[in-house]
């Protein structure tokens, strides 16, 4: 059973930066697709970014492209989300996910970490 633990959330002013981390343990597959999702109050959860272990491919939601960067440290089994130029509309609970096939159908979820961007 894969366990995912996020950290790095907090309160930041608009225009600032935060870096989220997602530490994974108990992996049972040789390759995963890792992703970040977010859910703002009263809204549905939305995809933010994904990265595949099987190739250097990354995918971003249009709303975060050119501001957020997802990366993977295989040695540490940790996925990162560097968030720059943060906006108040980025405020949400950010969750890490792992999938054995496609990030559209994650197999595992973290508990989430709150990111609040003040104007």
N, C-alpha and C positions, 0 to 999 in steps of 0.2 A: 504494500500500500504506500503510494507516494504521499508524502506530507510536504506542504508548502507553507512557508512562514514569511510574511511580508514585513518590511520595516522601512522607515525613512519618511513616513508621512508627517504632516504638521501644518502649521499656519505660516503663510508667506504673503508678502505684498505683491500686487500685480507688477509684472515685469521681472519678478525674481525667479529663482531656480530651486528645484528639489531633485534629489536622486532617490528613487525607490529601489529596494532590494527584495529579492524573493529567493530564499534559501530552500533547496529541495533535498529531501532525504527519502530513503527507501525505494529508490527507483527500481523498476522491474522490467523495463524495456531498454533496448540498446539505443533507441533514438526517439526523441520527443520533439514536438512543436510546442514552443512556450509562448504564452501571450499575456497581455495586460488588458483588463477590461475596467470599466468604471460605471458607477451608478450614482446619479445625483438624486436628491430627494424628490419623490413624486415622478421620477422618470424611469424608463426601462434601462437595464444594463446595456452598455454599448461597447463595442470593440474599440480598442485603442491602438495596439501594436502587437506584432508577432514576429518570432524568429525561429527558424528551423535548424536543428542540429545537423541534419543531413546535407545542408548546403548553406552558403552565406546569405541566404535570402531573408529579407525583412519586408514586412508589410505594415502600413500605417493608415489610420483613418485620416481622411482629408482634413479634419479639424485640427489635427496635431502635427501633420506633416511639416517638416522643416523646423519644428520647435522641439519635438520629442525624439529621443534616440533609444532604441532597445538594443541591449547587448547581452552577451552570454559568456560567462567564465566557466568553461567545462571542468577545470581543475577544482573549482570551489562549488560546483553544482549550483550556481547562483545566476539568476537573471536580473538585469538592471533596467530601469527606465529613467533616463536622464530627461528632466523636464525643464526647459528654458522658456523665457518670455511668457511666463504663466499669466493667465487671464482669469477673472472671476468666474467665468463660465467653465473653467477647468475644475472647479470645486466639486468633489465627489468622493465616494469610497472607491479606492482602486484595489482591484483583486488580481492576483496572479493565477494563471491556469496552465495546465499541461495536458497535451493530447498525444495519443499514440498514432493518430492518423491525420486529422485535420483540426485546426484550432476552432473551427465552427462547431465542433462537438468535443469540448474538453472532457477529459476523464477525471481530472482532479482540480480542486480549487483551494486557494488559500482563504484565510478568514477576512482579509481586506485591511486596508489602512486608510485613514481619513486624510484627505488633502483639502485644505481650505485656503483660497486665494482671496485676499481682501483688496478692495478697490481704493 
